[in-house]
Amino acid sequence: MRRVLKPGGKLVVLEFSKPKKTWFKGFYNLYMKTIAPKAGEWLSKNKDAYQYLNNSVNAFPEGETFLHILQQTGFTETTLERLSFGICTIYCGIKPRV
């Protein structure tokens, strides 16, 4: 991503994440592990696609870990903002001008 940005360009990534609030985490896990795959199987006849979403969310390096990766690859002014009780996060970084 950094390679294709212009110097001074801003990277914005919207990614699913795992909620941190205990009261919401249980519902979220039930939905992602059980309800979404079953609904996907019923609606699209493709349960695996909806199971893949949960696996992808669990594998993504979220929060400060992803910010560290952005910094290690040369982005500056990295930030994150959690949305919707933590089920998604916006990550931002700037490609340096030099």
N, C-alpha and C positions, 0 to 999 in steps of 0.2 A: 504494500500500500504506500509505503514511504517513497519508493522508487518512482511511482507515477504521479505523485503530488508535485506541484510547482513549489519552489522555495517560498516559504511563508504561508503555504497552504494549510488548511485545517482539516484534520481527519475527524470524522464523527462516526461512531459505531454504536448502533442500537442492538443490544444482545439480550436474550432471555437470561435470567439468573435465578438463583434460589433465594427465597425470602429469608430474612434473619429473624423476624418477629415470631416468637414461639406460638402465639395464638393463631397465626395464619399459616405457619409452616405445615402443620398436620393436614389442613384442608388442601393446600397446594400439592403436597406429596400424594394424597389420595387421588386428586384430579389427574396429575401427570402420570402416575403409575397404573391407574385403573380406568378412570372415566374417559380420558382422552383416547387411549388406545381402543377401548370398546366402541366409543362413538365413531372413531375413524374407521373401524372395521365395518360398522353398520352403515355409515354414510358412503364411504368410498370403496369398501371391500378391500382395504389395504391397511391392516392393523400395524404392519411393520413400519410404515411411514410415520405413524403417530408415536410408536415406541421409540423410533429413531430420534424424535424431538426430545424426549426425556433423556435419552442417552447422551445426546449432544449437549444439552444444558448441564448435565452432570460432569461432562468432560471439559467444558470450557473453563479456562483459568480466570476466575472472576475477581472483581474488586481490586484491592491493592496489588494482587499478583499480576493482573493484566496491565495495570498502570506501570508496574515495574518492567514488564516486557516491552511496552511502548517506549519507556525511557531507555532501555538497553538497546533498542533499535534506532535511537536517535531523535525521538520526538521530545519536544519540550512543552512546558505549560500543560501537562497532562492533568485531566480532571475526570471525575465520575459523578454521576447523579443517578440515584436509585429512584425508580418510578413504580407506581401501582403496588404499593406494599412490598417492593423489592423483587417483583417477578420479572422486571426488565431493568436494564441499566444503560445509560448513555455514557460512552467514553469519548473524550476529546483529547487531541494533541495537535501540536503545531510542528510542521517541518521547518527547521531552521533555514534562514535566508542564505547562509553561507555553507 
